[in-house]
């Protein structure tokens, strides 16, 4: 969709914003115009200005769709949004391909809030489009967003590397089993050892950094996964704490993590793997039951609830 102000649904935004014949093109209005330069945090006379709010439908490869003060624009990078220190940006997703752009915004002093559960977007959108998804963020209650901090962004970056490494490790193990000569198997064994060392190193970094802003230690004590042998279980716990809203009812948590309707197909495979990995770490065995997964998730929910009292 072209840039411009949203007027009445029947009005073409380009027709409203387009200059007449022979006119010089005017700069865009409002928060996206020259009246809102990047980097100024104080108004005239040193008076602190009011923060502005931007709402962005974040894309993996396409331009982002951003809404502010009823105006919609597209930006190739989040860093191109004219948000200043103290302004707020609300986004629908934290995509790994855009982590560097989020880092740029945080370094600039912009407060970034992300939707804790992307499934709630359907409830607030009027129709399925990039523009309406961005406007829907304006209707979603504040408590359904979580503010992003630098340490969390770094943990998310490490988690992305960790899950990728874990996936590669499983693939190479499978290829090794299917190899039909010793030379190929030896090559795969070398690669497997390398990936195992990388996975362990990433897990140590995630565990250490996440303790600075997540209640990993308290929950790990309650679940009995404090030892170094339970390192991967604690990484799974970090994944759940970041991606699951434990203020929900237990049934909704089980559904969201793929443990209530396992054949539904609408859950994240990563979250289901994380709940299983954590439960295996807690029970100290590979074969686990559904009720044991439920017990582990209920324990996390209860610890977090007790900490808020």
Residue pairs with C-beta under 8 A, 6 or more apart in sequence:
1 13
1 65
1 72
1 74
1 130
1 131
2 13
2 14
3 13
3 17
3 28
3 72
3 73
3 74
4 13
4 14
4 16
4 17
4 71
4 72
5 13
5 16
5 17
5 29
5 70
5 71
6 13
6 70
6 71
6 72
7 13
7 16
13 72
17 28
19 25
19 26
27 33
27 34
28 71
28 73
29 35
29 71
30 36
30 68
30 69
30 71
31 52
31 54
31 68
31 69
31 71
31 82
32 68
32 71
32 73
32 82
36 52
36 82
36 84
37 82
37 84
38 82
38 83
38 84
38 108
39 84
39 85
39 108
40 49
40 84
41 48
41 49
41 84
41 85
41 86
41 109
42 48
42 49
43 49
51 86
51 87
51 88
51 111
52 68
52 69
52 83
52 84
52 87
52 88
53 68
53 87
53 88
53 89
53 90
54 66
54 67
54 68
54 81
54 83
54 87
54 88
54 89
54 90
55 66
55 67
55 68
55 89
55 90
55 91
55 134
55 135
55 137
55 138
56 64
56 65
56 66
56 67
56 78
56 81
56 89
56 90
56 91
56 92
56 134
56 137
57 64
57 65
57 66
57 91
57 92
57 130
57 131
57 133
57 134
57 137
58 64
58 78
58 91
58 92
58 93
58 94
58 95
58 98
59 65
59 95
59 130
60 95
60 97
60 98
61 97
62 130
63 74
63 75
63 76
64 74
64 75
64 76
64 77
64 78
64 81
65 72
65 73
65 74
65 130
65 131
65 133
65 134
66 72
66 73
66 74
66 75
66 81
66 134
67 131
67 134
67 135
67 137
67 138
72 131
72 134
75 81
77 101
78 89
78 91
78 98
78 101
78 102
78 104
78 105
79 101
79 104
79 105
79 108
81 89
81 105
83 89
83 105
83 108
83 110
84 108
84 109
84 110
85 108
85 109
85 110
86 109
86 110
86 111
87 110
87 111
88 110
88 111
88 112
88 113
89 105
89 110
89 111
89 112
89 113
90 113
90 114
90 115
90 137
90 138
90 145
91 112
91 113
91 114
91 115
91 137
92 114
92 115
92 118
92 121
92 133
92 134
92 137
93 114
93 115
93 118
94 102
94 114
94 148
94 156
96 156
96 157
96 160
99 153
99 156
99 157
99 160
102 112
102 148
102 153
103 150
103 153
105 112
106 112
106 148
106 149
106 150
106 153
111 147
112 147
112 148
113 145
113 146
113 147
113 148
114 145
114 146
114 148
115 121
115 137
115 140
115 144
115 145
116 144
116 145
116 146
116 245
117 144
117 245
117 256
119 256
119 266
120 140
120 144
121 133
121 136
121 137
121 140
124 136
124 137
124 139
124 140
125 132
125 133
125 136
126 132
126 135
126 136
144 245
149 213
151 209
151 212
151 213
152 213
152 242
154 209
155 206
155 209
155 210
155 238
155 242
156 242
158 202
158 205
158 206
158 209
159 206
159 235
159 238
159 239
159 242
161 202
162 199
162 202
162 203
162 206
162 235
163 270
165 195
165 198
165 199
165 202
166 199
168 195
169 192
169 195
169 196
169 199
172 188
172 191
172 192
172 195
173 188
173 192
175 188
176 185
176 188
176 189
176 192
179 185
179 188
200 231
203 231
203 232
203 234
203 235
204 231
206 235
206 238
207 216
207 231
207 234
207 235
207 238
210 216
210 238
210 241
211 217
214 238
214 241
214 242
215 241
215 303
215 304
215 307
216 234
216 237
216 238
216 241
218 303
218 307
219 237
219 241
219 299
219 300
219 303
219 304
220 226
220 230
220 234
220 237
222 299
222 303
223 233
223 237
223 278
223 282
223 296
223 299
223 300
224 282
225 233
225 234
225 237
225 278
225 281
225 282
230 281
232 277
232 281
233 277
233 278
233 280
233 281
233 282
234 281
235 277
236 273
236 274
236 275
236 277
236 278
236 281
237 274
237 278
237 300
239 270
239 271
239 274
240 257
240 271
240 274
240 275
240 278
240 297
240 300
241 300
243 268
243 270
243 271
243 274
244 253
244 256
244 257
244 271
245 253
245 256
246 253
246 300
246 301
246 304
248 256
250 294
250 297
250 298
250 301
251 260
253 297
253 301
254 260
254 293
254 294
254 297
255 261
255 264
255 267
256 267
256 268
256 271
257 267
257 268
257 271
257 272
257 274
257 275
257 297
258 264
258 267
258 268
258 269
258 271
258 272
258 275
259 272
259 275
259 290
259 293
259 294
259 297
261 267
262 272
275 293
275 296
275 297
276 288
276 293
278 296
279 288
279 292
279 293
279 296
280 286
280 288
282 292
282 296
283 292
